[in-house]
Amino acid sequence: MTHHTTHTTTTTTTRRRGLFSRRPHTTTTSAPVHHHKRHATLGDKISGAMLKLKGTLTRRPGVKAAGTRRMRGTDGRGSHHHASRVTTTRRY
């Protein structure tokens, strides 16, 4: 005499979302974030590539990201310009 036990597994239909899960947004479409760019010179591109390589080798993502920003001209250099204290009348 053999006993057969049947196990029934019930699946619930409610799906759990993660804390940082992406939800499809169809109501509002926003433009991508625009960064103020300056023209990256050749020296900026070289130093940015070196900084990026340094960040890759030392496993520091912040340094790597800073190198990428310098190569693209979005690192914010030259945007914090202060007015120089130069007098308009010159005395000779």
C-alpha positions as CSV (number, residue, x, y, z in Angstrom):
1,M,0.0,0.0,0.0
2,T,1.6,3.2,-1.2
3,H,0.7,6.7,0.0
4,H,0.8,9.5,-2.5
5,T,1.0,13.0,-1.0
6,T,0.3,15.8,-3.3
7,H,1.8,19.2,-2.6
8,T,0.0,22.2,-4.0
9,T,2.0,25.4,-4.2
10,T,0.0,28.6,-4.4
11,T,1.5,31.7,-6.1
12,T,0.3,35.1,-5.1
13,T,-0.3,37.7,-7.8
14,T,1.0,40.7,-5.9
15,R,4.5,41.4,-7.0
16,R,6.9,42.9,-4.6
17,R,8.9,45.9,-5.9
18,G,12.4,46.7,-4.8
19,L,13.1,49.9,-3.0
20,F,14.9,51.5,-6.0
21,S,12.9,49.8,-8.8
22,R,12.2,51.8,-11.9
23,R,8.5,52.4,-12.6
24,P,7.4,53.2,-16.2
25,H,6.6,56.9,-16.3
26,T,4.1,57.6,-19.1
27,T,2.5,60.7,-17.7
28,T,5.2,63.3,-17.9
29,T,8.2,63.4,-20.2
30,S,11.1,65.5,-18.9
31,A,14.1,66.6,-20.9
32,P,17.5,65.2,-19.9
33,V,19.6,67.2,-17.5
34,H,21.6,69.8,-19.4
35,H,25.2,70.4,-18.1
36,H,26.9,73.6,-19.0
37,K,29.8,72.7,-21.2
38,R,33.0,74.6,-22.0
39,H,35.1,73.7,-24.9
40,A,37.5,71.0,-23.7
41,T,41.0,71.7,-25.0
42,L,43.5,69.0,-26.0
43,G,45.2,69.4,-22.7
44,D,42.0,68.9,-20.9
45,K,41.3,65.7,-22.9
46,I,44.8,64.3,-22.2
47,S,44.7,65.2,-18.4
48,G,41.2,63.8,-18.2
49,A,42.2,60.6,-19.8
50,M,45.1,60.3,-17.4
51,L,42.8,61.0,-14.4
52,K,40.4,58.4,-15.7
53,L,43.1,55.9,-16.1
54,K,44.4,56.7,-12.6
55,G,40.8,56.1,-11.2
56,T,40.5,52.8,-13.1
57,L,43.8,51.5,-11.8
58,T,43.3,52.6,-8.2
59,R,39.7,51.5,-8.2
60,R,38.4,54.9,-7.3
61,P,35.2,55.6,-9.2
62,G,35.1,59.3,-8.2
63,V,38.5,60.0,-9.7
64,K,37.5,58.1,-12.9
65,A,34.3,60.2,-13.1
66,A,36.2,63.4,-12.6
67,G,38.4,62.4,-15.5
68,T,35.4,61.8,-17.7
69,R,33.9,65.1,-16.8
70,R,37.2,66.9,-17.6
71,M,37.4,65.2,-21.0
72,R,33.8,66.3,-21.8
73,G,34.2,69.8,-20.5
74,T,31.5,69.4,-17.9
75,D,33.8,69.6,-14.8
76,G,32.8,73.2,-14.1
77,R,36.2,74.7,-14.6
78,G,36.1,78.4,-15.3
79,S,32.5,78.9,-14.2
80,H,33.3,80.3,-10.8
81,H,34.7,83.6,-12.1
82,H,35.2,86.4,-9.5
83,A,35.4,90.0,-10.5
84,S,39.0,91.2,-10.2
85,R,39.7,94.2,-8.1
86,V,41.3,96.4,-10.7
87,T,40.7,100.1,-10.5
88,T,39.6,101.8,-13.7
89,T,41.8,104.9,-13.3
90,R,45.5,104.2,-13.7
91,R,48.1,106.4,-12.1
92,Y,51.5,106.6,-13.8
